[in-house]
Amino acid sequence: MKNSGVRRIHPRSAVRAAGILSALFLAGCESRQTGGQIVSLPGEPLKAAVFEARISDVTPELSGFGSLSFISKTDLSPAVEGILKSLPVDEGGRVEPGMLLAEIENTQLLIRSAQADTSLIQARAGLDLAEARYNEGLLQAEARIVSAEKLELTLGQKSLELGSLEVDLGKKKQLLAVDGVTGDQVLKLKLSIEAARTDYQNTLKDLEILRIGYRDKDITDKGFAVPSSGPARRQLLKELNCLSLKAEVDVARAGIDTAGQERESVDLLLGELRIISPGRGVLGARYLEEGERITPGTLLFTIFADDRLYAVFPVQEKQALLVREDQDVLISLPAVPGEERAGRVVFISPMIDPKSGNLMVKALVENPGGELKPGMFVRVRVIHGRTEKRIILPLTSLTEKAEGKAFVFVAAGGRVFRRAVVTGGESSGGMVILEGLKEGELVVDKPSLLLKEGERVSVE
């Protein structure tokens, strides 16, 4: 057979040649794109995205993440037993001070209320009766004092009459000596005198009887001093002779106090038939439903106060000394970028967690509208110094980051140079540069892993 001019290629040689061409093609592609960075072909400068370093206002701050938590919660339980009649607020609903949360039905308490009213009426009637008896006793004591005074006047009159008779007897005796009167007349006069003396003595005894309990001795025996004035003495004697009646008045008044306290106690219990919200917040949990029987102490509701919340966040041990109470805090929600709320540090844990090496901090955040919810994830910035002028670089421009230092690539004269910088802390989403960089220098953003010291670059 003649040679046709076409050279036959062995199958194995063809496969080997195809593999070499594929490798060359892939190598060419890798020279154009590596790690997401556009680079040049051999001999061409690398393309690099750069930005100009500028000085900005930097406020020293600590940043971190935490979550919102309730400051306080209130568990509500009834003070009386009964049947749950109504539950107007659903679980998760907002509550305000004085809002009705539940009503309880208790028939026995209503009966007790009626009994308390009756007892109070009876006690008041008993007091009226005791006071009437006491006033009557005072009048009787007054009448006895007047009777004694009247008897004193009568006794004085009888004393005068007896004296007059004794004078007449002396005269009669003189007349009898000269036969001016008879012996019968003298005897009759003597009998009249004896009768008058007996009457006087009887009247004196009656006066003594009337004076029992109304003497100065009776006043001092009861531990009182005898008043110097007559009216005061008279009033004291009246009161001393009505002590038992006065005690009855005191007992009646005590009965009213007891009945009144029972009435107040029942009123308080009646008030407990309505469960009222003690403050503003969220009805976090409702444990029973309408129609269920409850007893005192049964947990009904848990209310979480949400007008103010805690932002709870950790601080690393090395930064613990930078945090103090009353420091300003800015809190933002990742779900709502660009919006920050002010707060202040109110609690710093007295000890560092040995497992995590963190210090737990709480910041108080006002939440008057209730927009913030407990459990929300938040970003926290704690301001701990005065505002300064510093360069801030995007975190994506830093390489080989370590504690307080990092490296950047600076573009100048068509080439890049690796530069060590001293870092502060993060601020406004970037890193504060303390040393190693000047304002106006061009810094490479997102430098390629293939970028080397002195590499030629094309600045974008």
C-alpha positions as CSV (number, residue, x, y, z in Angstrom):
1,M,0.0,0.0,0.0
2,K,1.3,3.4,-0.8
3,N,1.9,6.1,1.7
4,S,-1.1,8.5,1.7
5,G,0.8,11.3,3.5
6,V,-1.2,10.9,6.6
7,R,0.8,9.9,9.7
8,R,-1.0,7.4,11.9
9,I,-0.9,8.3,15.7
10,H,-0.9,5.5,18.2
11,P,-3.9,5.7,20.6
12,R,-1.7,5.8,23.7
13,S,0.2,8.8,22.3
14,A,-3.1,10.6,21.6
15,V,-4.3,10.2,25.2
16,R,-0.9,11.4,26.5
17,A,-1.0,14.5,24.2
18,A,-4.6,15.4,25.3
19,G,-3.6,15.2,28.9
20,I,-0.7,17.6,28.4
21,L,-2.9,20.1,26.5
22,S,-5.5,20.0,29.4
23,A,-2.9,20.6,32.0
24,L,-1.6,23.6,30.1
25,F,-5.2,25.0,29.7
26,L,-5.9,24.6,33.5
27,A,-2.6,26.2,34.4
28,G,-3.5,29.2,32.2
29,C,-6.9,29.5,33.9
30,E,-5.3,29.4,37.3
31,S,-2.9,32.2,36.3
32,R,-6.0,34.4,35.7
33,Q,-8.1,33.6,38.8
34,T,-6.8,32.4,42.2
35,G,-8.8,32.5,45.4
36,G,-11.3,34.9,43.9
37,Q,-8.6,37.5,43.1
38,I,-7.9,38.6,39.5
39,V,-4.2,38.4,38.7
40,S,-2.3,38.9,35.5
41,L,-0.7,36.6,33.1
42,P,3.0,36.1,33.5
43,G,4.8,39.4,32.8
44,E,1.7,41.5,33.5
45,P,1.1,43.5,36.8
46,L,-1.4,42.1,39.3
47,K,-4.8,43.9,39.6
48,A,-5.4,45.0,43.2
49,A,-8.4,46.8,44.7
50,V,-7.0,49.6,47.0
51,F,-8.5,52.3,49.2
52,E,-7.0,55.4,50.7
53,A,-6.3,55.4,54.4
54,R,-8.1,58.2,56.1
55,I,-8.2,59.5,59.6
56,S,-11.6,59.3,61.4
57,D,-13.0,60.0,64.8
58,V,-12.6,56.9,66.9
59,T,-14.2,56.4,70.3
60,P,-12.5,53.6,72.3
61,E,-15.0,50.9,72.8
62,L,-15.4,47.2,73.5
63,S,-17.7,45.3,71.1
64,G,-19.3,42.0,71.5
65,F,-22.5,40.1,71.3
66,G,-25.1,39.1,73.8
67,S,-28.8,38.8,74.3
68,L,-31.7,40.6,75.9
69,S,-33.1,39.4,79.2
70,F,-36.0,40.3,81.6
71,I,-35.0,42.4,84.6
72,S,-37.8,41.0,86.7
73,K,-40.8,38.8,86.7
74,T,-43.9,38.6,88.9
75,D,-45.7,35.4,89.8
76,L,-49.4,35.9,90.6
77,S,-51.3,33.6,92.9
78,P,-54.8,33.9,94.5
79,A,-55.3,34.5,98.2
80,V,-58.7,32.8,98.1
81,E,-60.1,29.6,96.8
82,G,-62.9,29.4,94.2
83,I,-63.7,28.8,90.6
84,L,-62.0,30.7,87.8
85,K,-64.8,32.7,86.2
86,S,-63.0,34.7,83.5
87,L,-59.5,35.1,82.0
88,P,-59.7,38.2,79.7
89,V,-56.0,38.3,78.8
90,D,-54.4,35.6,76.6
91,E,-50.9,34.3,77.1
92,G,-48.3,36.6,75.4
93,G,-50.6,39.6,75.6
94,R,-49.5,42.9,77.0
95,V,-50.7,44.0,80.4
96,E,-50.9,47.4,82.0
97,P,-51.1,48.4,85.7
98,G,-54.5,47.8,87.1
99,M,-55.7,45.6,84.2
100,L,-58.1,42.8,85.1
101,L,-56.4,39.4,84.6
102,A,-58.9,37.0,86.2
103,E,-62.1,36.8,88.2
104,I,-62.8,34.2,90.9
105,E,-66.2,33.0,92.1
106,N,-66.6,32.1,95.8
107,T,-70.1,31.7,97.2
108,Q,-68.9,31.0,100.8
109,L,-67.1,34.3,100.8
110,L,-70.3,36.2,99.8
111,I,-72.1,34.5,102.7
112,R,-69.3,35.5,105.1
113,S,-69.6,39.0,103.8
114,A,-73.3,39.1,104.7
115,Q,-72.6,37.7,108.2
116,A,-69.9,40.4,108.7
117,D,-72.5,43.1,107.9
118,T,-74.9,41.6,110.5
119,S,-72.2,41.3,113.1
120,L,-71.3,44.9,112.6
121,I,-74.9,46.1,113.0
122,Q,-75.3,44.1,116.2
123,A,-72.0,45.5,117.6
124,R,-73.1,49.1,116.9
125,A,-76.5,48.4,118.6
126,G,-74.6,46.9,121.6
127,L,-72.5,50.0,121.8
128,D,-75.6,52.3,121.7
129,L,-77.1,50.3,124.6
130,A,-73.9,50.3,126.7
131,E,-73.5,54.1,126.2
132,A,-77.2,54.6,127.3
133,R,-76.6,52.6,130.4
134,Y,-73.4,54.5,131.2
135,N,-75.1,57.8,130.7
136,E,-78.0,56.7,133.0
137,G,-75.5,55.6,135.6
138,L,-73.9,59.0,135.5
139,L,-77.3,60.6,136.1
140,Q,-78.0,58.2,139.0
141,A,-74.6,59.0,140.5
142,E,-75.4,62.7,140.2
143,A,-78.8,62.2,141.9
144,R,-77.1,60.4,144.8
145,I,-74.7,63.2,145.3
146,V,-77.5,65.7,145.3
147,S,-79.5,63.5,147.7
148,A,-76.5,63.4,150.1
149,E,-76.2,67.2,149.9
150,K,-79.9,67.5,150.6
151,L,-79.6,65.1,153.6
152,E,-76.7,67.2,154.9
153,L,-79.0,70.2,155.0
154,T,-81.7,68.2,156.7
155,L,-79.2,66.9,159.3
156,G,-78.1,70.5,160.0
157,Q,-81.8,71.5,160.5
158,K,-82.3,68.6,162.9
159,S,-79.2,69.6,164.8
160,L,-80.6,73.1,165.3
161,E,-83.9,71.7,166.4
162,L,-82.3,69.4,168.9
163,G,-80.2,72.2,170.3
164,S,-83.4,74.4,170.7
165,L,-85.1,71.6,172.6
166,E,-82.2,71.2,175.0
167,V,-82.3,75.0,175.7
168,D,-86.0,74.7,176.4
169,L,-85.3,71.8,178.8
170,G,-82.9,73.9,180.8
171,K,-85.5,76.7,181.1
172,K,-88.1,74.2,182.1
173,K,-85.9,72.8,184.8
174,Q,-85.5,76.3,186.3
175,L,-89.2,76.9,186.2
176,L,-89.8,73.5,187.8
177,A,-87.6,74.6,190.7
178,V,-89.9,77.5,191.5
179,D,-93.0,75.5,190.6
180,G,-93.4,77.4,187.4
181,V,-94.1,74.2,185.4
182,T,-95.1,70.7,186.3
183,G,-93.0,67.7,186.4
184,D,-95.0,66.1,183.6
185,Q,-94.1,69.0,181.3
186,V,-90.4,68.6,181.9
187,L,-90.7,64.8,181.4
188,K,-92.5,65.4,178.1
189,L,-89.9,67.8,176.9
190,K,-87.2,65.2,177.8
191,L,-89.0,62.6,175.7
192,S,-89.2,65.1,172.8
193,I,-85.4,65.7,173.1
194,E,-84.7,61.9,173.0
195,A,-86.9,61.5,170.0
196,A,-85.2,64.4,168.2
197,R,-81.7,63.0,169.1
198,T,-82.7,59.6,167.7
199,D,-84.0,61.2,164.5
200,Y,-80.8,63.1,164.2
201,Q,-78.7,60.0,164.6
202,N,-80.8,58.1,162.0
203,T,-80.5,60.9,159.6
204,L,-76.7,60.9,160.1
205,K,-76.6,57.2,159.4
206,D,-78.6,57.7,156.2
207,L,-76.1,60.3,155.1
208,E,-73.2,58.0,155.8
209,I,-74.9,55.3,153.7
210,L,-75.4,57.8,150.8
211,R,-71.8,58.8,151.1
212,I,-70.4,55.3,150.7
213,G,-68.4,55.4,147.4
214,Y,-68.5,59.2,147.3
215,R,-66.0,60.0,150.1
216,D,-62.5,61.3,149.8
217,K,-61.3,57.9,151.1
218,D,-63.0,56.2,148.2
219,I,-61.2,58.4,145.8
220,T,-57.8,57.8,147.3
221,D,-58.4,54.0,147.7
222,K,-58.8,53.9,143.9
223,G,-55.5,55.5,143.3
224,F,-56.7,59.1,142.6
225,A,-55.8,62.4,144.2
226,V,-58.8,64.3,145.7
227,P,-59.5,67.3,143.4
228,S,-59.3,70.7,145.1
229,S,-62.3,72.1,143.3
230,G,-65.8,70.9,144.0
231,P,-67.0,70.4,140.4
232,A,-63.9,68.3,139.6
233,R,-64.4,66.2,142.7
234,R,-68.1,65.8,141.8
235,Q,-67.2,64.6,138.2
236,L,-64.6,62.2,139.4
237,L,-67.0,60.7,141.9
238,K,-69.6,60.1,139.2
239,E,-67.1,58.4,136.9
240,L,-65.7,56.2,139.7
241,N,-69.2,55.0,140.6
242,C,-69.8,54.1,136.9
243,L,-66.7,52.2,136.2
244,S,-68.5,48.9,135.5
245,L,-70.8,50.7,133.1
246,K,-67.9,52.3,131.4
247,A,-66.3,48.9,131.0
248,E,-69.4,47.7,129.2
249,V,-69.0,50.6,126.8
250,D,-65.4,49.7,126.2
251,V,-66.4,46.1,125.6
252,A,-69.0,47.2,123.1
253,R,-66.5,49.4,121.3
254,A,-64.1,46.5,121.2
255,G,-66.9,44.4,119.7
256,I,-67.4,47.1,117.0
257,D,-63.7,47.0,116.3
258,T,-63.7,43.2,116.0
259,A,-66.7,43.3,113.7
260,G,-65.2,46.1,111.7
261,Q,-61.9,44.2,111.3
262,E,-63.9,41.2,110.1
263,R,-65.7,43.4,107.6
264,E,-62.4,44.8,106.4
265,S,-60.9,41.3,106.2
266,V,-63.8,40.1,104.1
267,D,-63.5,43.2,101.9
268,L,-59.9,42.4,101.3
269,L,-60.7,38.8,100.4
270,L,-63.5,40.0,98.1
271,G,-60.9,42.2,96.4
272,E,-58.8,39.1,95.9
273,L,-61.6,37.7,93.8
274,R,-60.2,40.0,91.1
275,I,-56.6,39.3,90.0
276,I,-55.2,42.7,88.9
277,S,-51.9,43.3,87.0
278,P,-49.4,45.0,89.4
279,G,-47.4,46.6,86.5
280,R,-46.6,46.9,82.9
281,G,-45.3,43.9,80.9
282,V,-46.1,40.7,79.1
283,L,-48.2,37.9,80.3
284,G,-45.5,35.3,79.8
285,A,-47.4,32.3,81.2
286,R,-51.0,31.3,82.1
287,Y,-51.2,28.1,84.0
288,L,-55.0,27.4,84.4
289,E,-58.1,27.8,82.3
290,E,-61.6,29.0,83.0
291,G,-63.8,26.8,85.2
292,E,-60.9,25.2,87.1
293,R,-60.9,25.2,90.9
294,I,-58.1,27.0,92.5
295,T,-56.7,27.2,96.1
296,P,-54.6,29.9,97.8
297,G,-51.1,29.9,96.5
298,T,-51.9,28.2,93.2
299,L,-49.7,29.8,90.5
300,L,-51.9,31.5,88.0
301,F,-49.8,33.9,85.9
302,T,-46.2,35.0,85.3
303,I,-45.8,38.6,84.2
304,F,-42.4,39.7,82.7
305,A,-41.7,43.4,83.0
306,D,-40.4,44.6,79.6
307,D,-40.4,48.4,79.9
308,R,-36.7,47.9,80.7
309,L,-34.5,45.0,79.7
310,Y,-31.0,43.7,80.5
311,A,-28.5,43.3,77.6
312,V,-26.3,40.5,79.0
313,F,-22.9,40.1,77.3
314,P,-19.5,38.6,78.1
315,V,-16.3,40.6,78.3
316,Q,-12.9,38.9,77.9
317,E,-10.7,38.8,80.9
318,K,-8.0,41.0,79.3
319,Q,-10.6,43.7,78.8
320,A,-12.3,43.4,82.2
321,L,-10.6,46.4,83.7
322,L,-12.0,48.6,80.9
323,V,-15.6,48.1,82.0
324,R,-17.1,50.1,84.9
325,E,-20.6,50.7,86.1
326,D,-22.6,53.6,84.6
327,Q,-20.6,53.4,81.3
328,D,-22.5,54.2,78.2
329,V,-23.5,51.3,76.0
330,L,-24.8,51.2,72.5
331,I,-27.0,48.3,71.5
332,S,-28.1,47.3,68.1
333,L,-30.0,44.4,66.6
334,P,-28.4,42.5,63.7
335,A,-31.9,42.2,62.3
336,V,-32.2,46.0,62.2
337,P,-28.9,47.4,61.0
338,G,-28.1,51.1,61.5
339,E,-30.4,51.5,64.5
340,E,-28.8,51.7,68.0
341,R,-30.3,52.2,71.4
342,A,-28.5,53.7,74.4
343,G,-28.0,51.9,77.6
344,R,-25.7,51.9,80.6
345,V,-23.7,49.3,82.5
346,V,-25.5,48.4,85.8
347,F,-23.9,45.1,86.8
348,I,-20.5,43.6,86.5
349,S,-20.0,40.0,87.7
350,P,-17.7,39.9,90.7
351,M,-15.8,36.9,89.3
352,I,-14.6,35.6,85.9
353,D,-15.9,32.3,84.6
354,P,-12.9,29.9,84.9
355,K,-14.2,27.9,81.9
356,S,-14.7,30.6,79.4
357,G,-12.4,33.3,80.9
358,N,-15.2,35.9,80.4
359,L,-16.7,38.4,82.7
360,M,-20.5,38.7,82.6
361,V,-21.9,42.2,82.3
362,K,-25.4,43.6,82.3
363,A,-26.5,46.8,80.7
364,L,-29.9,48.5,81.3
365,V,-31.9,49.3,78.2
366,E,-35.1,51.3,78.2
367,N,-37.9,49.7,76.2
368,P,-41.0,51.9,76.7
369,G,-42.7,50.7,73.5
370,G,-42.0,47.0,74.1
371,E,-40.4,46.6,70.6
372,L,-37.4,44.8,72.1
373,K,-38.1,41.2,73.1
374,P,-36.3,39.1,75.7
375,G,-34.0,36.5,74.0
376,M,-33.2,38.8,71.1
377,F,-29.6,38.6,69.9
378,V,-27.8,41.9,70.1
379,R,-24.5,43.6,69.3
380,V,-23.1,45.6,72.2
381,R,-20.6,48.5,72.1
382,V,-19.2,49.7,75.5
383,I,-17.7,53.2,75.3
384,H,-14.7,53.4,77.6
385,G,-12.7,56.5,76.5
386,R,-12.7,59.8,74.8
387,T,-12.9,60.3,71.0
388,E,-9.5,60.4,69.2
389,K,-8.3,60.8,65.6
390,R,-7.2,57.4,64.2
391,I,-7.0,55.5,60.9
392,I,-9.6,52.7,60.6
393,L,-9.0,49.9,58.1
394,P,-11.5,47.3,57.0
395,L,-10.9,43.9,58.6
396,T,-10.6,42.4,55.1
397,S,-7.4,44.4,54.5
398,L,-5.4,42.8,57.4
399,T,-3.3,39.7,57.2
400,E,-1.6,37.6,59.8
401,K,-3.6,39.2,62.6
402,A,-2.3,38.7,66.1
403,E,-2.6,40.3,69.5
404,G,-2.1,44.0,68.9
405,K,-0.5,43.7,65.5
406,A,-1.1,42.7,61.9
407,F,0.2,43.2,58.4
408,V,-1.1,45.1,55.4
409,F,0.0,45.6,51.8
410,V,0.6,49.3,50.8
411,A,0.6,50.2,47.1
412,A,3.2,52.8,46.0
413,G,4.9,53.3,42.7
414,G,3.1,50.5,41.0
415,R,4.3,47.9,43.5
416,V,3.0,46.6,46.9
417,F,5.0,46.5,50.1
418,R,4.2,44.4,53.1
419,R,3.8,46.7,56.2
420,A,3.5,45.8,59.9
421,V,1.0,47.8,61.8
422,V,0.0,48.1,65.5
423,T,-3.7,47.6,66.0
424,G,-6.0,48.9,68.7
425,G,-9.4,47.4,68.8
426,E,-12.4,47.1,66.5
427,S,-14.5,50.2,65.9
428,S,-17.4,50.8,63.6
429,G,-16.8,47.5,61.9
430,G,-13.1,48.1,61.2
431,M,-9.8,47.9,63.0
432,V,-8.1,50.9,64.6
433,I,-4.5,51.4,63.5
434,L,-2.3,52.9,66.1
435,E,1.1,52.9,64.3
436,G,2.6,51.9,61.0
437,L,0.3,53.7,58.5
438,K,-0.1,57.3,57.4
439,E,-3.1,59.1,56.1
440,G,-3.4,59.0,52.3
441,E,-1.5,55.8,51.8
442,L,-3.1,53.2,49.5
443,V,-3.9,49.9,51.2
444,V,-4.8,46.8,49.3
445,D,-8.2,45.4,50.3
446,K,-8.7,41.6,50.3
447,P,-5.1,40.9,49.2
448,S,-4.5,37.6,47.3
449,L,-2.6,34.8,49.0
450,L,-0.2,34.9,46.1
451,L,0.6,38.6,46.6
452,K,4.3,39.1,47.5
453,E,6.5,41.9,48.7
454,G,7.5,44.1,45.8
455,E,5.0,42.6,43.4
456,R,3.9,44.9,40.5
457,V,0.3,45.8,40.7
458,S,-2.3,47.6,38.7
459,V,-4.4,49.7,41.1
460,E,-8.1,49.6,40.8
